[in-house]
Amino acid sequence: MQAAARQRATELAHWEPRLEEWRMLVPVIRAQTATPLLQIADLLSASTRSSGDVLGIVEVPRTNLPNLPHVLEERRRDLLRWIASIDTSGRASRLNVQTRVSHDVRQGIREAVYENGSNLVVVEWPGLTSRRPRLLAAVLEDLVSDPPANLALVRPDPDGSSGGHGVLVPVRGGTNAPLAVKLGAALAESREGLLTILHVVENRHHHRLRAAMSERFHELVDSIHYRRVEIRERSSDSAAATILEFSRAYQTTVLGAFAEQRNSSVLVQAAFARMVRHLRGTVILARRA
């Protein structure tokens, strides 16, 4: 118990909430998820006055590709069409279009991050229930195991609906919590909607650990510069069940990714996997670089 408490206290010590403008990179890997992915990126850029690039990568073999210019132009037209499909409600999108050629999509994304000075990568995440196409699986494993920048992994609403209202950010501690809160606040502000920050502490935790977690939680909440914030604190025998119950009323849920160890591609703690599978609406996992 004492060792676990010390480990949690160490995680809490890394909470460093601060405001920043993001320089985003949005790699589009699959056409069918381009529109919801770009909608999230556009909302993030609108509320934070950030900017970003939509990246289309043309993966080519190491041998010559005779029609490469035509393929690049077609890819660029696709990206422009997807951006144009976003309902920006009169806003001018801050997303630029960038295409590049690479022999390896994973390497192409990393090169774009470094060259553009990106500090947030917004990328598709199919969730825990969907089969991952081979390319997407390889890209996610590479990015998550060694993030070149902060990651916002977006699982679009599987029903394609807009049921529910507002943004829910469940916070239990950990190094990814500040990024999750900043992403949630940016999305809520862009929609002028309600941001609910839910703090769940399991009853099995020692009272000193619970007090330390509550103190850090309120420090994090105090850093938010958005007026429509609702704070909920709950003690529960099952944090996963409590989060799932709350999430049913919300359009978007933003969670800190699991970060037990470095160089791991695991995003969700085993105890919360069932809960994440059953989350409705759009789900975003936040992972700090």
C-alpha positions in Angstrom: 0.0 0.0 0.0 2.8 2.5 0.9 4.7 1.7 -2.3 1.6 2.2 -4.4 0.9 5.5 -2.6 4.4 6.7 -3.2 4.1 5.8 -6.9 0.8 7.7 -7.2 2.3 10.7 -5.4 5.2 10.8 -7.9 2.7 10.8 -10.8 0.7 13.6 -9.2 3.9 15.7 -8.8 4.2 15.8 -12.6 0.9 17.7 -13.1 1.9 20.9 -14.7 -1.2 22.6 -16.2 -0.3 25.6 -18.3 -1.9 27.3 -21.3 -0.3 27.0 -24.7 -1.1 27.4 -28.3 -0.9 24.1 -30.3 0.9 23.6 -33.5 -1.0 20.6 -34.7 -0.3 17.9 -37.2 -3.3 15.9 -38.4 -2.2 12.8 -40.4 -5.1 11.4 -42.5 -4.6 7.7 -42.8 -8.0 6.5 -43.8 -10.5 8.4 -45.9 -13.6 7.2 -44.1 -12.5 8.9 -40.8 -11.1 12.1 -42.3 -14.1 14.3 -41.7 -14.7 13.6 -38.0 -10.9 13.8 -37.4 -10.6 17.1 -39.1 -13.7 18.4 -37.2 -12.0 17.7 -33.9 -8.8 19.4 -35.1 -10.7 22.4 -36.3 -12.5 22.8 -33.0 -9.2 22.6 -31.1 -7.6 25.2 -33.3 -10.6 27.6 -33.1 -10.7 27.8 -29.3 -7.0 28.1 -28.7 -6.0 30.3 -31.8 -3.7 27.4 -32.7 -2.7 26.4 -36.2 -2.0 23.2 -37.9 -1.3 21.1 -40.9 -3.4 18.3 -42.4 -0.9 15.7 -43.6 -1.5 13.4 -46.5 1.3 10.9 -47.1 1.8 9.0 -50.3 3.6 5.8 -49.5 5.7 4.8 -52.5 8.0 1.8 -53.1 11.7 2.4 -53.2 11.5 1.9 -56.9 10.4 4.7 -59.2 6.7 5.5 -59.4 6.1 7.0 -62.9 2.7 8.6 -62.1 3.8 10.1 -58.8 2.9 13.8 -59.6 -0.6 12.7 -60.5 -0.9 10.7 -57.3 0.3 13.6 -55.2 -2.1 16.0 -56.8 -5.0 13.6 -56.4 -4.1 13.2 -52.7 -4.0 17.0 -52.2 -7.4 17.4 -53.8 -8.8 14.8 -51.5 -7.5 16.7 -48.4 -8.9 20.0 -49.6 -12.3 18.4 -50.2 -12.3 16.9 -46.7 -11.4 20.2 -45.1 -14.1 22.0 -47.1 -16.7 19.5 -45.8 -16.1 20.7 -42.2 -18.9 22.9 -40.9 -16.9 25.7 -39.4 -19.9 27.9 -38.7 -18.4 30.9 -40.5 -14.9 30.4 -39.1 -11.9 30.3 -41.4 -10.2 27.0 -40.8 -6.6 27.3 -39.5 -5.7 24.0 -41.0 -3.2 24.0 -43.9 -2.7 21.2 -46.4 0.6 19.4 -46.7 1.4 16.3 -48.8 4.6 14.4 -48.8 6.1 11.3 -50.3 7.6 8.6 -48.0 8.7 5.0 -48.2 7.3 4.6 -44.7 4.2 6.4 -43.4 5.4 6.2 -39.8 8.7 7.9 -40.6 6.9 10.4 -42.8 4.7 11.5 -39.8 7.7 11.8 -37.5 9.6 13.9 -40.1 6.6 16.2 -40.5 6.4 16.7 -36.7 10.0 17.7 -36.5 10.0 19.9 -39.6 6.8 21.7 -38.7 7.6 22.1 -35.0 4.4 20.3 -34.1 3.5 19.8 -30.4 0.2 18.0 -30.8 -0.6 15.2 -33.2 -4.3 14.5 -33.7 -4.7 11.1 -35.1 -7.4 8.5 -35.7 -7.9 5.7 -33.1 -10.3 3.0 -33.9 -10.9 2.1 -30.2 -10.6 -1.3 -28.5 -13.4 -3.1 -30.4 -12.6 -2.4 -34.0 -10.1 -4.4 -36.1 -7.2 -2.2 -37.0 -6.1 -2.2 -40.6 -2.4 -3.1 -40.8 -1.1 0.3 -41.7 -3.1 2.1 -39.0 -2.0 -0.4 -36.4 1.6 0.0 -37.3 1.3 3.8 -37.2 -0.4 3.9 -33.8 2.0 1.4 -32.2 4.9 3.5 -33.4 3.5 6.9 -32.2 2.2 5.7 -28.9 5.3 3.7 -27.9 7.6 6.8 -28.5 5.5 9.9 -29.0 7.2 12.6 -31.1 4.8 15.1 -29.6 1.7 15.2 -27.5 -1.0 12.9 -28.9 -4.8 13.3 -29.1 -6.1 9.9 -30.3 -9.6 10.3 -31.6 -12.2 7.5 -31.8 -15.0 9.1 -33.8 -18.6 8.4 -32.7 -19.3 5.0 -34.1 -23.0 5.9 -34.6 -22.1 9.1 -36.4 -24.7 11.0 -34.3 -24.4 14.0 -32.0 -26.3 12.7 -29.1 -25.5 14.0 -25.7 -24.2 17.4 -24.8 -20.9 18.8 -23.5 -17.5 17.4 -22.8 -16.7 15.0 -19.9 -13.1 14.7 -18.6 -12.7 12.0 -16.0 -9.6 12.6 -13.9 -7.9 10.0 -11.7 -4.4 11.4 -11.7 -1.4 10.4 -13.8 0.9 12.3 -16.1 -1.6 12.6 -18.9 -4.4 14.3 -16.9 -3.3 17.9 -17.6 -3.3 17.3 -21.4 -6.7 15.6 -21.2 -8.2 18.6 -19.3 -6.7 21.1 -21.8 -8.1 19.2 -24.7 -11.5 18.9 -23.1 -11.6 22.6 -22.2 -10.6 23.6 -25.8 -13.4 21.4 -27.2 -16.0 22.7 -24.8 -15.0 26.3 -25.4 -15.2 26.0 -29.2 -18.8 24.7 -28.9 -19.6 27.1 -26.0 -20.7 24.0 -24.2 -20.5 22.6 -20.7 -17.2 21.1 -19.5 -17.6 18.6 -16.7 -14.5 17.4 -14.9 -15.1 14.3 -12.9 -12.8 13.2 -10.1 -13.3 9.6 -9.1 -11.4 8.2 -6.1 -11.8 4.5 -5.3 -12.8 3.7 -1.7 -9.9 1.2 -1.4 -7.3 4.0 -1.5 -5.6 5.1 1.7 -7.1 8.4 3.1 -3.7 10.2 2.7 -3.5 9.2 -0.9 -7.1 10.4 -1.5 -6.4 13.7 0.2 -3.2 14.2 -2.0 -5.2 13.4 -5.1 -8.0 15.8 -4.2 -5.5 18.6 -3.6 -3.8 18.1 -6.9 -7.1 17.8 -8.6 -8.3 21.2 -7.4 -5.0 22.7 -8.4 -5.6 21.5 -11.9 -9.2 22.7 -11.9 -8.0 26.2 -10.8 -5.8 26.4 -13.9 -8.8 26.3 -16.3 -9.7 29.5 -18.0 -13.2 28.7 -19.1 -16.4 29.8 -17.4 -18.8 26.9 -18.1 -17.1 24.3 -15.9 -18.8 21.9 -13.7 -16.8 20.0 -11.0 -18.0 16.6 -9.8 -16.2 14.5 -7.2 -17.1 10.9 -6.4 -15.9 8.1 -4.1 -16.7 4.8 -5.6 -16.0 1.1 -5.3 -15.5 1.0 -9.1 -14.1 4.1 -10.9 -14.8 2.5 -14.3 -18.5 2.0 -13.6 -18.8 5.5 -12.3 -17.2 7.0 -15.3 -19.3 5.0 -17.7 -22.5 6.0 -15.9 -21.6 9.7 -16.2 -20.5 9.5 -19.8 -23.9 8.5 -21.1 -25.1 12.1 -21.0 -22.1 13.6 -22.9 -21.2 14.0 -26.5 -17.5 13.7 -26.0 -15.3 12.0 -23.4 -11.6 12.9 -23.0 -9.4 10.5 -21.0 -5.8 10.4 -20.1 -4.1 7.4 -21.7 -2.6 4.7 -19.5 1.0 5.4 -18.8 2.4 2.7 -16.6 5.8 2.6 -18.3 7.7 4.2 -21.1 8.1 2.7 -24.6 4.8 0.9 -24.3 2.0 1.0 -26.8 -0.7 0.2 -24.2 -3.2 2.9 -24.1 -5.9 1.6 -21.7 -5.4 0.0 -18.3 -6.9 -3.5 -18.2 -9.3 -2.6 -15.4 -10.8 0.2 -17.6 -10.9 -1.7 -21.0 -14.5 -2.8 -20.7 -15.5 0.8 -19.7 -13.7 2.3 -22.7 -15.3 -0.2 -25.1 -18.8 0.9 -24.0 -18.3 4.6 -24.1 -20.7 6.4 -26.4 -20.0 9.4 -28.6 -16.6 10.6 -29.5 -13.7 9.4 -27.3 -10.3 11.1 -27.2 -7.3 9.6 -25.4 -4.6 12.1 -24.4 -1.0 11.1 -24.2 1.9 13.5 -23.3 5.1 13.3 -25.2 
